[in-house]
């Protein structure tokens, strides 16, 4: 059964010829990532993903557990935005600035 509530997943993104995989931190196994607007420059990058767990259909008879992604943002972009929040004088502590930047970037519609 799919978990339809959107949440943030983190890890390293790996792009293969036929799919996208997110490697969470630690020893957790890879998770299939269903996302149609992926930029090849994100391959092997640490990212945050906004999405929910579901199933991606491979064939008429096969599906895989997958993160159905709404947006993918590289950690570098989050760090830059968190620093901008800090520099604005309207931020909080480093963790609050990071979480705020992450939410802002993940919920901004893709251009």
N, C-alpha and C positions, 0 to 999 in steps of 0.2 A: 504494500500500500504506500502511496506517495505522501510525502510530507509537504503540503502546499504552502506552508508559511515561509516567506522569503527571509533569509538570514545571510550573514556574511561568512564565507569560507575563505581560508588562507592557505597558501602553499606555493609550490613552484610549478609553473606551467610547462608542459612538454607537448610539442606539436609533432604528430607523425603524419604520414601521407594520407591516412584515412580517419584520424580522430584526434581529439584533444584530451589530455590527461592532466589532472591536478594531483600533485604529490604533497599531501599535508605534512606538517612538521612531524618529526619523530619517526616511529616505525609504522605509522598507519599506512595501509595500502593505497595505491593509486585509485582515483575516482574519475570515471568518464565525465567529460564536460561537454554539454550540448550548448553550443554558442555559435551563431552564424556570422558574427561580425568580427572575428578574431584577426588581429594584426600579427603577421609572422615575426615581427620584431619582439613580440612577447615570449617567444620560445626560450625556455630555460630561465625565465625571469620570475622573481618572487612577486606574487599578485594577491589582490583581494578580489573576491567574486561575490556578487549579490545574486542570490538565486535560491532555489528550493530543490529538495531531492525528488526525483521522479524516475520515469523510465524513458529511454530513447529507443525508438524502434529501429532495428538494424535491417530486418527483413519482415515479411508477412508473419513469420513464425518465431522470430528472435527479437528480444529486447534486452537492454542492459540497464542496470541501476546507474543513474546519471544525475549530475547537478544540472538542472535546467537554469541556465544563467541569463540574467537580465543585463548584467554589465560586468566587465572585467577591467581592473585598474592596476597598473604596476605600482609596487611599493614606492618606487622612486618618486612618482607623481604625488603620492600621498605625503611623503616626507617634505617635498617642496611646498605643498599647500599647508601643511602643519606649521612650517617655518613662517609662511606668510601670515598665518593666523597669529602666531607669536609676535611677529614684527608689528602687527597692527595695533598691539596694545589692548586688544579685546579678547585675548585668549585666556586659557587657564593654565594648568600645569601641562607638562609635555604629553602625558597620556591623554588628557582631555582634548588637547589640540590635535593629536593623532586621530582619535576617534571621530572628532568633528570633521576633520579633513576627509577621512575615509568615507563617512556618511555622505558628505557633500558631493564627492567625486563619483561615488557609486550610484547616487540617485539622480545625477545630472543626465538627461537624455543624451545619447550619442549624436554627434553632428552628422 
